[in-house]
Amino acid sequence: MPKNLKIDFSDAKQDRSQKTLDDLLQAAYEIVEAANTKSFTSRSLASKAGYSLGTLSQRLGSVEDVFFWAIQKGREIKLNDYAKAVSQFDPQLSVRDFVENFVERAFSFIGIVGPPVMRFYDERFTKKYGLTTDYFDYTNVVADAYFEMHTRNETNTFRILSQDEIRLIFKASLSLLERPFAAQDPIAGSEEHRRITVTAITGMLAK
């Protein structure tokens, strides 16, 4: 299944039905942003959107897919914001400065999303659809911003890399940053986790 989920909703082309779908998607997004996976239910969605459970069961193809969509949407918004910040990174700062900033922002992002939300998505999405070929492609938006930025840096500390190399490095960085949280590793979020991650990513990006 592609990362851009298409939510199945009967008669969504009709104005009234489209509004109902939009209301449900917005409600799901707000529930996900609260990062309480116990609320990822049909009842919570219906209550938040102001519709009956009957409306959901009759018109919505999969409530679970709505929450998958909302998780992807929130991730997309936050990563697009970060990609913008990467593209504006000060050319007078070193690769080490960049990595420390990158790791700090990633930890902050995970703190907002919450490891339970990450586990919900990992476990439920892969159980339903498998590990799709584009599963980790969400890092590309940041990797592509880095590709454009790193050649403009004036500190001579950034290793010049191809776009393909950078995309692979950022996917590897994802394992260093996120997986300890998703796996409930005791090291997750600690100073040691920060140190290991900063050192490893700096090693991949620096001259």
C-alpha positions in Angstrom: 0.0 0.0 0.0 1.4 3.4 -0.9 2.4 5.9 1.8 -0.3 8.3 0.5 -3.4 6.5 1.9 -6.6 7.0 0.0 -9.5 6.7 2.5 -12.4 4.7 1.1 -15.7 6.6 1.8 -18.8 5.9 -0.1 -20.3 8.8 -2.2 -17.4 11.1 -1.2 -17.8 13.0 -4.5 -21.1 14.5 -3.2 -20.5 17.8 -1.3 -22.3 16.5 1.8 -20.3 13.3 1.9 -17.0 15.1 1.2 -17.7 17.4 4.2 -18.3 14.4 6.4 -15.1 12.7 5.2 -13.1 16.0 5.8 -14.6 16.3 9.3 -13.6 12.7 10.1 -10.0 13.1 8.8 -9.6 16.4 10.7 -10.9 14.7 13.9 -8.5 11.8 13.4 -5.6 14.2 12.9 -6.5 16.0 16.2 -6.8 12.7 18.1 -3.4 11.5 16.8 -1.8 14.8 17.7 -2.9 14.2 21.3 -0.7 11.0 21.1 -3.0 8.8 23.2 -3.3 5.5 21.2 -6.2 4.4 23.5 -8.3 7.0 21.7 -7.6 5.5 18.2 -11.1 4.0 18.1 -14.3 4.3 16.2 -16.1 5.7 19.2 -13.5 8.4 19.9 -13.5 9.3 16.2 -17.2 9.6 16.0 -17.4 11.6 19.2 -14.6 14.0 18.1 -16.1 14.5 14.6 -19.7 14.9 15.9 -21.1 11.9 13.9 -22.8 8.7 15.0 -21.0 5.3 15.0 -23.6 4.3 12.4 -22.2 6.9 10.0 -18.7 5.5 10.4 -19.7 1.9 10.0 -22.0 2.5 7.0 -19.8 5.0 5.1 -16.1 4.5 6.1 -14.1 1.7 4.6 -11.6 1.3 7.5 -11.4 3.4 10.7 -7.9 2.1 11.2 -6.8 3.5 7.9 -8.1 6.9 8.9 -5.7 6.8 11.9 -2.9 5.6 9.6 -3.6 8.6 7.3 -3.6 11.0 10.3 -0.2 9.7 11.6 1.3 10.0 8.1 -0.2 13.5 7.7 1.2 14.7 11.0 4.6 13.3 10.2 4.5 14.9 6.7 3.7 18.3 8.2 6.5 18.2 10.8 9.1 16.8 8.3 8.2 19.5 5.7 8.8 22.1 8.4 12.1 20.6 9.3 13.1 20.3 5.6 12.5 24.0 5.4 14.8 24.6 8.4 17.5 22.4 6.8 17.4 24.4 3.6 18.0 27.5 5.6 20.8 26.1 7.7 23.5 28.7 8.4 26.4 28.1 5.9 28.9 29.3 8.5 28.1 26.4 10.9 29.9 23.1 10.7 28.6 19.6 10.0 28.8 18.8 13.7 26.6 21.8 14.4 24.1 20.5 11.8 24.0 17.0 13.2 23.6 18.1 16.8 20.7 20.3 15.7 19.2 17.5 13.6 19.3 15.0 16.5 17.9 17.5 19.0 15.0 18.2 16.6 14.4 14.5 16.0 14.2 13.7 19.7 11.9 16.7 20.2 9.7 15.4 17.3 9.6 11.9 18.8 8.6 13.4 22.2 5.6 15.1 20.6 4.5 12.1 18.5 5.2 9.6 21.3 6.7 6.2 21.1 3.3 4.5 21.6 2.0 6.2 18.4 5.2 5.0 16.5 4.6 1.4 17.8 0.9 1.6 16.9 1.7 2.5 13.3 4.6 0.0 13.0 2.6 -2.9 14.4 -0.8 -2.2 12.9 0.2 -0.9 9.5 2.8 -3.7 8.8 0.4 -6.4 10.0 -2.3 -5.1 7.6 -0.2 -4.1 4.6 3.3 -5.6 5.2 6.5 -3.6 5.0 5.8 -1.6 1.8 8.6 -0.6 -0.5 8.1 3.1 0.4 7.7 2.5 4.1 10.8 4.6 5.1 10.7 7.1 2.2 9.3 9.8 4.5 12.9 10.7 5.3 13.4 11.8 1.7 12.0 15.2 2.1 14.7 16.1 4.7 17.4 14.2 2.8 16.6 16.2 -0.4 16.7 19.5 1.5 20.1 18.4 2.9 21.4 17.6 -0.6 20.6 21.2 -1.7 22.0 22.7 1.4 25.3 20.8 2.0 27.0 22.0 -1.2 26.5 25.7 -0.2 28.1 25.3 3.2 31.3 27.3 3.6 33.0 25.5 6.5 34.6 22.7 4.4 33.4 20.2 6.9 30.6 18.6 4.9 31.5 15.6 2.7 30.0 16.1 -0.8 27.6 13.3 -1.4 25.2 12.3 -4.2 21.4 12.5 -3.6 21.2 8.7 -3.5 24.0 8.5 -0.9 22.2 11.1 1.2 18.9 9.4 1.1 20.5 6.1 2.2 22.3 7.8 5.0 19.2 9.5 6.3 17.4 6.1 6.3 20.2 4.7 8.3 20.0 7.7 10.6 16.3 6.9 11.2 17.3 3.6 12.7 19.7 5.3 15.1 17.2 7.9 16.1 13.8 6.3 16.1 14.2 2.5 16.5 15.3 2.6 20.2 12.1 4.5 21.0 9.9 2.2 19.0 11.6 -0.9 20.5 11.4 0.5 24.0 15.1 0.2 24.4 16.2 1.6 27.8 18.8 3.8 26.1 16.1 5.7 24.2 16.3 9.4 24.7 19.3 9.3 27.1 22.5 11.3 26.8 24.3 8.1 25.7 21.7 7.7 22.9 22.3 11.3 21.8 26.1 10.8 21.9 26.1 7.6 19.9 23.7 9.1 17.3 25.5 12.3 16.9 28.9 10.6 16.6 27.6 8.0 14.0 25.7 10.5 11.8 28.6 13.0 11.9 30.9 10.2 10.8 28.6 9.5 7.8 28.3 13.2 6.7 31.6 14.8 7.7 34.9 15.0 5.7 
